[in-house]
Amino acid sequence: MKGERPRVLRDGRYCPGDTAAMFGVSRRTLDRWVLAGRIRRRYTVEGRPVFLGGDILALWETKYRLQTF
């Protein structure tokens, strides 16, 4: 992604690997962001971790809003 707004649906659910790829980081870095409270990890009924598109967009806006490209 590196500065361009991710193409996600606000109500969409995205797996950790896809979410990390959107930000150009590793899954471990994404886990650190969850622990730091920067993004919220949710779980499906089956117990699989997912990230909501709205949460991804909120993190992106926080991360890139002050940068100009």
C-alpha positions in Angstrom: 0.0 0.0 0.0 2.7 2.5 1.0 0.6 5.6 1.1 -2.3 4.8 -1.2 -5.6 4.3 0.5 -6.5 0.6 0.8 -9.3 -0.7 -1.3 -11.4 -2.4 1.4 -15.1 -2.5 2.2 -15.9 -0.8 5.6 -17.8 -3.9 6.7 -15.4 -6.4 5.0 -13.4 -8.8 7.1 -9.8 -9.4 6.2 -7.3 -12.0 7.4 -4.1 -11.0 9.2 -1.9 -11.8 6.2 -3.9 -9.6 3.8 -4.1 -6.8 6.4 -0.3 -6.9 7.0 0.3 -6.9 3.2 -1.9 -3.7 2.8 0.5 -1.9 5.1 3.7 -3.5 3.8 4.5 -5.0 7.2 4.9 -8.4 8.6 2.2 -10.2 10.6 4.4 -9.9 13.7 4.4 -6.1 13.3 0.6 -6.2 12.9 0.4 -8.2 16.1 2.5 -5.5 17.8 0.1 -2.9 16.6 -2.8 -4.9 18.1 -1.0 -5.0 21.4 -0.3 -1.3 21.3 -4.0 -0.6 20.6 -3.5 0.8 17.1 -5.9 -1.6 15.4 -8.5 -4.0 16.8 -8.4 -7.7 16.0 -11.7 -9.5 16.0 -12.6 -13.1 15.7 -15.1 -15.0 13.6 -17.6 -17.5 15.1 -15.0 -20.2 14.2 -12.4 -18.4 16.2 -10.3 -17.1 13.3 -8.7 -13.6 13.6 -10.0 -10.9 11.2 -9.7 -7.2 10.8 -12.6 -5.1 9.8 -12.3 -2.7 6.8 -13.3 0.2 8.9 -10.5 -0.5 11.4 -8.0 -0.8 8.5 -9.1 2.5 7.1 -9.0 4.2 10.5 -5.4 3.0 11.0 -4.4 4.1 7.5 -5.8 7.6 8.1 -3.9 7.9 11.4 -0.7 6.6 9.8 -0.7 8.6 6.6 -2.9 11.7 7.2 0.0 14.0 8.0 2.3 12.8 5.2 2.1 14.3 1.7 3.0 12.3 -1.4 
